[in-house]
């Protein structure tokens, strides 16, 4: 049996998310390094006002994820797999020792800026619950205005991206077909579709100057739902994941099929834990937020001993 550290994506952010991280040397060092690299106090990035910025949101998610993972890995414990939803992939790559944390901070700052500049207003993402993927794809194909498939989060939880008008029209049709919910997400950009191909290409140019290493912890791509072992595929996966469909359901299935039975969601929140319950027929699912540190440590030690 194996373990997975899962890193959440945009939409999981909460005001005060960095302030609420545990007081520990590993967390303090992670925050201090981020402030030094970025030349600003990162504890000012998680206010409700600051989190209106895509750059701030993505940096906070990276910092929180890395801090949480480093705290759990302060001893000999290591997860067998890491995976991240969208921006969460950057924290996963840092924890897998493929991407230097300082490089990740600079790249994520640029990523957020490029995405925000590409679509400053009038676009975003909408979650549709209660309809199958095939039904949502049909609605998108028939839509008068362009909206796009963005995330396959679960068998009945699909996220679309596009303009406000396009998403409103598709959401209305979805509800007419029996969708239990069609909810606009806390996203100001249309991620994970062709609309972000140009900023992804710009990010890829910056990535070309960064050195990567082969993952020392198995890295699962949230886009392809497959493991990545070599640096060039990882570079491509990270640079272009903003314009590729997220297959989180497939990623969880891959993890489960490979023997993962301990799923620990890194901060903030517990959205990924809820999604994992639809895939993991057996095992333990827990979120860092709200759990006792000694409980998480014990779970990792137990899973590690059973894997040997």
C-alpha positions in Angstrom: 0.0 0.0 0.0 1.2 3.5 -0.8 0.6 7.1 0.1 -0.2 10.2 -1.9 0.2 13.9 -1.1 -2.5 15.8 -3.1 -2.1 19.6 -3.7 -5.2 21.6 -4.4 -5.7 24.2 -7.1 -7.2 27.6 -7.5 -10.6 27.9 -5.8 -9.3 26.3 -2.6 -7.8 29.5 -1.3 -9.0 31.1 1.9 -8.2 34.5 3.5 -5.6 33.9 6.2 -4.5 30.5 4.8 -0.8 31.3 5.4 -1.4 32.8 8.8 -3.1 29.6 10.0 -0.3 27.3 9.0 1.2 25.6 12.1 4.0 27.3 14.0 7.0 25.2 13.2 10.5 25.7 11.9 9.8 24.0 8.6 6.8 26.4 8.0 8.7 29.5 9.1 11.6 28.6 6.8 9.3 28.1 3.8 7.6 31.4 4.4 10.9 33.2 4.9 12.4 31.8 1.7 9.3 32.8 -0.3 9.5 36.4 1.1 13.2 36.6 0.2 12.8 35.3 -3.3 9.9 37.4 -4.1 11.1 40.5 -2.3 7.9 41.0 -0.4 6.2 39.8 2.8 4.2 36.8 1.6 2.1 36.9 4.7 0.4 40.0 3.1 -0.7 37.9 0.1 -3.5 36.0 1.9 -5.8 38.8 2.9 -9.3 38.8 1.3 -8.3 41.9 -0.7 -4.9 40.5 -1.9 -6.6 37.2 -3.0 -8.5 39.1 -5.7 -5.2 38.8 -7.6 -4.6 35.6 -9.5 -0.8 36.0 -8.8 -1.4 36.1 -5.0 -3.8 33.2 -5.0 -1.4 30.9 -6.9 1.6 31.9 -4.8 -0.3 31.3 -1.6 -1.4 27.8 -2.8 2.2 27.0 -3.7 3.6 28.2 -0.4 0.9 26.5 1.7 1.3 23.2 -0.1 5.1 23.1 0.2 5.0 24.2 3.8 2.5 21.5 4.8 4.4 18.8 2.9 7.8 19.9 4.4 6.3 19.7 7.9 5.1 16.2 7.4 8.4 15.1 5.8 10.5 16.6 8.6 11.5 13.1 9.7 12.0 10.1 7.5 8.4 10.0 6.2 7.9 10.4 2.5 4.8 9.9 0.4 5.1 7.4 -2.5 3.3 9.7 -4.9 2.6 13.4 -5.3 -0.1 15.0 -7.6 -1.4 18.5 -7.9 -4.6 19.9 -9.4 -3.5 22.8 -11.8 -1.3 25.2 -9.8 -1.0 22.4 -7.2 1.3 20.6 -9.7 4.0 23.1 -8.9 4.0 22.3 -5.2 4.0 18.6 -6.1 7.1 19.1 -8.3 8.9 20.9 -5.5 8.1 18.2 -3.0 9.2 15.5 -5.6 12.6 17.4 -5.7 12.2 18.1 -9.4 11.7 21.8 -9.3 13.6 24.1 -7.0 11.4 26.0 -4.6 12.9 29.4 -5.5 12.4 28.7 -9.2 8.8 27.6 -8.5 8.0 30.8 -6.7 9.3 32.9 -9.7 7.5 30.8 -12.3 4.2 30.8 -10.3 4.4 34.6 -9.9 4.8 34.9 -13.7 2.1 32.3 -14.3 -0.4 34.2 -12.3 0.5 37.5 -13.9 0.2 36.1 -17.5 -3.2 34.5 -16.8 -4.6 37.6 -15.2 -3.3 39.9 -18.0 -4.7 37.6 -20.7 -8.3 37.8 -19.3 -8.6 40.7 -16.8 -12.4 40.5 -16.7 -15.5 38.9 -18.3 -14.2 35.3 -18.1 -13.9 32.5 -15.6 -15.0 28.9 -14.7 -18.2 27.2 -13.7 -18.7 23.9 -12.0 -21.6 21.7 -13.1 -22.7 19.0 -10.8 -25.1 16.1 -11.4 -24.6 15.6 -15.2 -22.3 13.1 -17.0 -19.3 14.1 -18.9 -21.0 13.1 -22.2 -23.9 15.4 -21.5 -21.8 18.4 -20.6 -19.7 17.8 -23.7 -22.8 17.8 -25.8 -24.0 21.1 -24.3 -20.6 22.6 -25.0 -20.7 21.4 -28.6 -24.2 22.9 -29.1 -23.5 26.2 -27.4 -24.0 29.3 -29.4 -21.0 30.9 -27.8 -17.7 29.2 -27.1 -17.3 27.5 -23.7 -14.8 24.7 -23.1 -14.4 21.6 -21.0 -11.8 22.4 -18.3 -11.9 19.9 -15.4 -13.1 16.4 -15.0 -13.2 16.4 -11.2 -15.5 13.4 -10.7 -18.0 11.4 -12.7 -20.7 13.9 -11.9 -18.6 17.1 -11.3 -17.4 18.8 -14.5 -15.9 22.3 -14.7 -16.2 24.5 -17.8 -14.4 27.7 -18.8 -15.2 30.6 -21.1 -16.8 34.0 -21.2 -19.4 35.0 -18.7 -22.1 34.9 -21.4 -21.1 31.5 -22.7 -21.0 29.9 -19.3 -24.3 31.5 -18.2 -26.0 30.0 -21.3 -24.5 26.5 -20.7 -25.3 26.6 -17.0 -28.9 27.4 -17.8 -29.2 24.5 -20.2 -27.5 22.2 -17.7 -30.0 23.1 -15.0 -32.8 22.4 -17.5 -31.4 18.9 -18.0 -31.4 18.2 -14.3 -28.0 19.5 -13.0 -28.1 19.8 -9.3 -25.8 22.8 -9.3 -24.1 25.1 -11.8 -21.9 27.4 -9.7 -19.5 30.1 -10.8 -16.1 29.4 -9.2 -13.7 31.9 -7.5 -11.7 32.1 -10.7 -11.3 35.2 -12.8 -9.6 33.5 -15.8 -10.8 30.7 -18.1 -8.2 28.1 -17.2 -7.6 24.6 -18.8 -8.7 25.4 -22.3 -7.4 26.8 -25.5 -8.0 30.3 -24.4 -4.8 30.2 -22.4 -2.5 28.7 -25.1 -0.7 32.0 -25.7 0.2 32.7 -22.0 1.2 29.0 -21.6 3.6 29.4 -24.5 5.1 32.5 -22.8 5.5 30.6 -19.5 7.2 27.7 -21.5 9.8 30.2 -22.6 10.6 31.1 -19.0 10.6 27.3 -18.1 13.3 26.7 -20.8 15.8 28.7 -18.6 15.1 26.6 -15.5 16.8 23.4 -14.5 14.6 20.5 -13.6 15.5 17.1 -12.1 13.9 13.7 -12.5 11.3 13.2 -9.7 12.6 11.5 -6.6 9.0 10.9 -5.5 6.7 9.5 -8.1 4.8 12.4 -9.8 1.4 12.0 -11.3 0.3 14.5 -13.9 -3.1 16.0 -13.2 -3.5 16.6 -16.9 -2.6 13.2 -18.4 -3.4 11.2 -15.2 -0.1 9.3 -15.8 3.2 9.3 -14.0 6.0 11.4 -15.4 9.6 10.3 -15.0 11.7 12.5 -17.3 12.5 16.2 -17.0 11.3 17.3 -20.5 7.9 15.8 -20.1 7.7 17.4 -16.6 8.7 20.8 -18.0 5.9 20.5 -20.7 3.4 19.3 -18.1 4.0 22.2 -15.8 4.3 24.9 -18.4 1.2 24.0 -20.3 -1.2 22.6 -17.6 -2.9 26.0 -17.6 -4.3 25.4 -21.1 -5.0 21.6 -20.8 -8.0 19.8 -19.4 -7.5 18.6 -15.8 -8.4 14.9 -15.4 -8.4 14.7 -11.6 -10.8 11.8 -11.6 -8.4 9.9 -13.8 -5.4 10.9 -11.7 -7.1 9.5 -8.6 -8.0 6.3 -10.3 -4.3 5.9 -11.4 -3.2 6.4 -7.9 -5.7 3.9 -6.5 -4.9 1.3 -9.2 -1.2 1.7 -8.2 -1.9 0.8 -4.6 -2.4 4.2 -3.0 -4.5 3.8 0.1 -3.5 6.9 2.1 -4.5 10.2 0.5 -3.4 13.3 2.4 -4.6 16.6 1.0 -2.2 19.5 1.6 -3.4 22.9 2.8 -5.7 24.7 2.3 -9.1 23.0 2.5 -10.6 19.6 1.9 -12.1 19.7 -1.5 -9.8 17.1 -3.0 -10.5 14.8 0.0 -14.2 14.9 -1.0 -13.4 14.1 -4.6 -11.2 11.2 -3.6 -14.0 9.5 -1.7 -15.7 8.9 -5.1 -12.7 6.8 -6.2 -11.1 5.3 -3.2 -13.2 2.2 -2.3 -10.8 1.4 0.5 -8.1 3.4 2.4 -7.7 6.5 4.5 -8.5 10.0 3.2 -7.6 13.0 5.3 -7.0 16.7 4.9 -4.0 18.5 6.5 -6.4 21.3 7.5 -8.3 20.3 10.6 -6.2 17.2 11.4 -3.8 16.7 14.2 -0.1 16.7 13.2 0.6 13.6 15.3 -2.3 11.8 13.6 -0.9 12.6 10.2 2.6 11.5 11.3 1.2 8.2 12.6 -0.7 7.5 9.4 2.4 8.1 7.3 4.5 5.8 9.5 1.9 3.1 9.4 1.5 3.3 5.6 5.3 3.3 5.2 5.7 0.2 7.4 3.0 -1.6 5.4 4.7 -0.7 2.1 8.0 -2.3 3.1 
